[in-house]
């Protein structure tokens, strides 16, 4: 394990991967097989685009740069509903005595189940996108949803969830403390907690949420194989790490022959996965931290997922906010004929990091350590669009968080 800093302000941890790691049985291809079928059974399902940034790749001296644009998922401007919809669908099927491997959303919405399903109430804590996914799925099923959000949440994120019919409470505490509050309220009121992190005695629903994200990896794999490509470097942003770890496991199976390097990205002041990888055990970042990357502002890694990141992620990067801001501006003002798309604060850290590695001489040592060269194929994930439009305008149009 090696840790170093550079004069560009990005902290880097090069991890010792475990080549003999064992894939958790709940993330095997057999375990995730029902996921895509369930998502395709939903009326709002459409495969999201995989964008190719040829000009960025050319100027950066690599073979290709791809962006999976999850801002177009389900019309919700973010990927999170993939996890919450599958987890809620599985829980509803369990209560109805149905097998989710054989029954899709149309079966759950059958009028004979209406009263039984509508009697359920779901609860969660969120920085924004996960709660929106829970609220959207609950509304689709005719159920109630209670969503708890931490102190400092942008009002636009709150209103986006309220617009889907959920009851939203903004707390005066951190994200981790808000998760604990949501769990307590769910237990006290008999609600179903739909949380994207695990804790003692609570693993089944987080596992289903993480499985739900496997649809992203399956879509990417189908497209890249059709193009005769495989990623050499996969950049994944992490809050609690559930999406990052789940997708890392899926990508490592889908592209096993290419042996891609997994690179985990976090806000510099709340890099709990980075700190945990360095310590060899889960480490929490206390207090209410400030970062524009609201969806990644989480203080404790998911215990289910951190072992995967510890074993298989080769690099952890703790990034200042200007890295995400650079990605947001590059998505809006792409190089040459590269496609334009909209990326929010948490969504843009992957593109921002990849672009800076290709563009800035201050990061040449990091680039070399990662083995990025003319044969490299870089894959990043745009997890959200402009979820807080006022923040997006300040960054993209007014130039907040400029590059040093």
N, C-alpha and C positions, 0 to 999 in steps of 0.2 A: 504494500500500500504506500502510495506517495501522495503528499499534499503540497501544493504550492500556490502562490499568488502571483499575479502579474500586474504591471503598471496600468492595466485597463480596469482593474477593480473586480474582476471575476475570480472567485475562489474555485480551485479545482482539486478534486480528490480522485486519484486514479486507484481503482479498487482491484484487489486480487480476486479474480473470478474463480468459481469452483466448477471445473469442467465435469465433475462427477455429480452435479446437482440432480435431484430427483423432482420431476414435475409433480405438483400436487394432484391427487386423483380427481379433484373437482375442476381442474383446468385441462384435463385431457380432451382430445377431440371427441371422444364418446360422451363426455360430460357436457360439453358445450354444443353438441349436435342439435339440440332442440332450439337453440337461440335464434338462428337466422330464420328458421321456419316460423317461429312466433312473430318476429318482427315483420316478416313479409305478409303475415296475415292481417296486419294493421293497415287501415285505409290510407294513412298518411305516409306509409313507407315508400321511400325511393332511395336508391343508392346515391350517396353523396359523391361529388366529383373528386378525382385525383388530378391535381393540377401539376403541370410540368413547367419549371422555371428554367428554360434553356439559356436565356441570356445571363442570369445569375450564375448558372453552372459554367458557362463559357468564360465569363470574366473571372470566376473563382478558380478555374483550372481543375474542375472535376467532371466526371462523366455525366451526372444528372443530379438535379434537385427536384424532389416531389413534395407537394403539400396536399395532405388529405383535408378537404375543407368541410369540417363538421358544422360550420355555421348554417348550412342548409338542411340540417337534420330535422325532420318532422315539422318544418316551419317554425321551430322554436329557437333558432339562432344559436344552438349549442348541442353538444353530443349527449348530455347527461341522461336524457329521457330513455336512451337505449338501456341503461342499467335499471332505472326505476321502473320502467314499463315491464321488463321481463321479471323483475323481482315481485312486483305487485301481481302480475299475471300468474306467476307460479304459486304465490300465496293464495290467490283466489281459487285457482284450480285445486289446490290441496284441500281447501275448505269445501269445495263442491264435489270432491271425489273424482276429479278429472285428471288425466295425464297430459301435462303440457307438451309432451313430445307428440301428441296426437290431436290436441285441441288448441285452436288459435283464438284470437280476439273475438271473432264472430260467435264462437261457441260460448264464451264468457258472457257476451252481450245478449244471448238468447233470452227472450222474455220470461221463460220459465224460471230463470235464476234472478230476475231483476230485483225482487224484494230482498233476497238473501245477500246479494252483492251490495246493493245500495245501503244496507245496514252497517257496512264496514266504514271505519274512519281511520285515516292514515295520518301519521305525524312524522316530522323530520326536522333536523337542523341543517342549515345551509348558508353558504356565502352567496348563493344566488341561483346558479344553474341547476344544481341537483334538486333544490326545492321547487323550481319551476317544472322540472320533469315529473316530480311527485304530484304536484297540483294538477298538471295537465292530464296525467293518467287517471287520477281520482275523478276529475271532471268528466272524462270520457266514460267512466264506469258509473257515474251518478253518485259518487261517494263524497264525503266531507274530507277536508285536509287541513291540518294545522301545521304551520311552518314557522320555525323559530330562527331568527337571524341575529348575528352578533353585532355588538356595538360598532359603529362606524360604517355600517352598510349603506351604500349609495341608495338614496330614495327611489331612483329609477328601477333598481333591481327589486325593491320592495313592491312597487306598484305593478311591475310585470307579473309577479306571482299573485297579487290580489286580483288582477284582471282575469285570472283563471279560476276564481271562485274560492280560493283558499283563505283561511283566517291566518293573518301574519302578525307575529309579535317580534319586534326588534328589542333585544335584550340590552342590558348595560354591562355585559361581560364578554369575554373572548369567545372564539369559535369553540374551543374545547369545552369550556364551561356551558356554552349553549347546547352542545351535543348532550351533555349530562342532564341539562334541564329538559330537553325534548324527550329523553329516555324516561325521566321521572314522570313527566306529564302523561306519556303514553301508558306507562304502567299503572298510574293512578286512575286513569279514565277508561282503561280497557281498549285503547287504540292500538293499531298495528304500527310499530315503529319501522320506518323504512330508511335506515341510515347506511351511508356508504363507508362506514368504518366499523370495526368489530371491537368487542370487549368481552370480558368473561361471561359466558352463558349466552352470548348473542353473536352467532356466526352464520346461520343459515341464510338470512336475508342479505347480509353483506356479500356472501359468496355468490348469490344469485345476481346481485347488482354487478359484480365484477365479471361474472360470466356474460352478462348482457353486453358488455363492451366488446366481446369477441367478434361481433358483427363487423366492426371497423376493420379488424385484421383480416377477416375473410374477404371483405370487399377489396381491400388493398392487394391482397395476394392474388386474387383473380385477375385484376387489371395488370399488375406487374408481370405475372407469368405470361399473359397474352402479349406483352411487349418484349418478352425475353429478358427481363430485368429482375434483379434482386437487390435489396438495399444492403449496403455495407455498414452504414451508420444510421441508427434510428434515435431520434431526439424525442423524448417524452417528458412533458411537464408533470410535476407532482405537487399535490397538496398533502393529503394523507397518504397518497401513493397508490390508491386502489386502481385507478385507471392505468397508471404507469406500469405497475406490477402485472396486472392482468394482461395488458397488451404486450408487454415484454415476453411473457410466457407464450402467448399465442404466436407472436412473430418469430420467436426462436424455434417454434415447431414448423411454422409455415415456410420459413427460409433457412432450415437447418443446414443445408448444404453450403450456404453462403456465410454462415457463422457471423451474422451482423453484430456490431458493437452497439450496446445499449447505453445511451447517454441520458441521465436524469437531470432535469432543470428545475430550479426552485428560486423564489425570491431570496435575496441575500440575507435579509433580516429574519426570515422565518424558514430556514432550510433544515427542517426536522429530519428528512430522510438522509441528507448529507451528514448531519451530525450523528445520526444513528449508525450509518454505515461506518463512520470513522470510529465510533465507540464500540461497535460490535454488539450493541443492544439498543432497544428503543430509548430515544432521548426526546424530551419535550422542550419546546420553546415556550416559555411562560409569558403571560401578559397579552395585551392587545397590541399587535404589531401593525405598523403602517406600511402598506405597499399598494401600488396601483393594481397589482395582480390579485384582485379580491378573491377569485376562485382558488388561488393557491395559498391563501393566508390561513394555514392550518398548523397547529402547534405540535401534533403528535402523529406519527405514522400509524397506519393500520397494521395491527399485529398479524393479521392473516397474510399480508402482502410483503412486509419488510424483509422477511427471510428470502423471498425471491429476488428482491433488489440487492440484498446483501450478497447473494451468491452469484447473480448473473449480470448486474449492471457494471460496466467497466469504468464509467466515469460519472461523477456527480459534480454538477456545476451550480454554485450559488451566485446568482446574477443580480446586479443592480437594476433598478426600474428602467433605466435608459435602454437596456437590452430589449425589453418588451416594447418600449416606445419606438425603437428603431424598426422592429418587425411590423408594428402597426402602420408606420409611415411607408415602409417598403411594399406592403400589401396594397395600400392605396395608390402609391406612385411607383409601380414596378419598373424594372429596367427593360429598355427596348420593347420588344413585343411580348414580354411575359404577361400572363393573364392577371387582370385586376381582381381583387377580392377584398372583403372587409374583415378585419381581424380585431377582436377586442384585446383587452390588456392581458388576460391570462392565455388567450389563444395565440398571441403573437410571440411569446418567448422562444418558441422553437425556431421560427423563421428568423427572428432577431439574432439568436445565437449562431445559427448556421451561417447567416450572411456575414456576421462580424468575423467568424473564423475564416471565411473566404476573403474578406476585404481588408482586415486590419493587421499590419505588421506586428503590432504589440501582442497579438495572439498566435504568432507563428510557432512558438514553443508548444502551445496547447494543440494546435493543428497537427504538428509533427508527432506529438505523443499519441494522438488519436489515430495516426496512420492515414490521414486524409490526403489523397493524392489524385493524379489524373484519372485513375480507374474507379474512384469512389462514387457511390450512389447514395445520396443523402435523402432521408425521409423524415419529414416533420409533420406535426398534427396541429391544424388550426381548430382548437376546441370550441371557439365561440366567435360570434360577430360582435357588433357594438351593443353589448348588453346595457351599458351605461352611456348613452349617446353624448351626454355633456362631457364625460371624461374623454371619450373618443375625439370630440371636437377640440378639446384643450390640447390633446397630444398631437393629433394629426394636422389640424388646421392652424393651431396657435403655437405649436412647437415646444410644448412643455417636455421636460426630461430630454434635453438635447444630448447628443453624443459628446463625450469629453474630447 
